[in-house]
Amino acid sequence: MLVSGGLFLLLYFVVFAAFNLAFPGYVPSVWNLPALSGVLLAGVPLEELMFASTFGLYWSSVYEHLAWKRSRWVASTAPVAAPTGAA
């Protein structure tokens, strides 16, 4: 789960930084920067990075639930039911 948060944060940062390079001045004109912390990392507001990491943490659990995936450890330690029927 922590890995997915970090990976999405990295992806979001790269895309946002590329967006800033392609459209300079967009963030200050659209974001209400005085209402935010004012901390920008390569032109990306800190709050956007906080959102990205939180969303990455959240989404990994949602995907696991929607896809009905289980970790190998949980699946391998699940009790095995005895076969039923005549022997």
C-alpha positions as semicolon CSV with decimal commas, in nm:
position;residue;x (nm);y (nm);z (nm)
1;M;0,000;0,000;0,000
2;L;0,282;0,242;0,080
3;V;0,453;0,157;-0,246
4;S;0,140;0,241;-0,444
5;G;0,115;0,576;-0,267
6;G;0,475;0,658;-0,352
7;L;0,443;0,543;-0,712
8;F;0,131;0,748;-0,774
9;L;0,294;1,048;-0,606
10;L;0,592;1,017;-0,839
11;L;0,372;0,977;-1,147
12;Y;0,151;1,270;-1,046
13;F;0,454;1,492;-0,980
14;V;0,613;1,412;-1,318
15;V;0,289;1,476;-1,507
16;F;0,217;1,795;-1,313
17;A;0,572;1,927;-1,366
18;A;0,547;1,850;-1,739
19;F;0,213;2,032;-1,745
20;N;0,381;2,333;-1,582
21;L;0,651;2,330;-1,849
22;A;0,396;2,305;-2,129
23;F;0,167;2,575;-1,987
24;P;0,372;2,819;-1,777
25;G;0,168;3,045;-1,552
26;Y;-0,137;2,818;-1,545
27;V;-0,105;2,716;-1,181
28;P;-0,080;3,070;-1,038
29;S;-0,370;3,185;-1,255
30;V;-0,605;2,897;-1,165
31;W;-0,505;2,784;-0,814
32;N;-0,585;3,012;-0,522
33;L;-0,227;3,009;-0,395
34;P;-0,281;3,258;-0,107
35;A;-0,533;3,014;0,041
36;L;-0,279;2,730;0,026
37;S;0,045;2,684;0,219
38;G;0,243;2,864;-0,051
39;V;0,497;2,581;-0,074
40;L;0,570;2,491;-0,436
41;L;0,802;2,209;-0,541
42;A;0,904;2,264;-0,904
43;G;0,587;2,469;-0,945
44;V;0,363;2,199;-0,795
45;P;0,164;2,302;-0,485
46;L;0,241;2,091;-0,177
47;E;-0,129;2,020;-0,129
48;E;-0,145;1,858;-0,472
49;L;0,137;1,624;-0,375
50;M;-0,037;1,543;-0,047
51;F;-0,353;1,460;-0,241
52;A;-0,159;1,240;-0,483
53;S;0,005;1,035;-0,209
54;T;-0,321;0,995;-0,018
55;F;-0,509;0,896;-0,333
56;G;-0,240;0,641;-0,420
57;L;-0,274;0,484;-0,075
58;Y;-0,652;0,478;-0,103
59;W;-0,673;0,351;-0,460
60;S;-0,461;0,041;-0,398
61;S;-0,714;-0,082;-0,142
62;V;-1,011;0,006;-0,362
63;Y;-0,858;-0,178;-0,659
64;E;-0,786;-0,483;-0,446
65;H;-1,146;-0,488;-0,327
66;L;-1,301;-0,431;-0,671
67;A;-1,080;-0,686;-0,842
68;W;-1,116;-0,932;-0,553
69;K;-0,740;-0,975;-0,532
70;R;-0,580;-1,126;-0,225
71;S;-0,221;-1,116;-0,123
72;R;-0,028;-1,442;-0,159
73;W;0,032;-1,463;0,214
74;V;-0,339;-1,450;0,297
75;A;-0,431;-1,689;0,019
76;S;-0,160;-1,941;0,110
77;T;-0,249;-1,950;0,481
78;A;-0,623;-1,989;0,426
79;P;-0,752;-2,318;0,564
80;V;-0,825;-2,584;0,307
81;A;-1,166;-2,747;0,334
82;A;-1,176;-3,125;0,350
83;P;-1,325;-3,291;0,042
84;T;-1,683;-3,403;0,078
85;G;-1,845;-3,709;-0,069
86;A;-1,808;-4,085;-0,050
87;A;-1,462;-4,228;-0,009
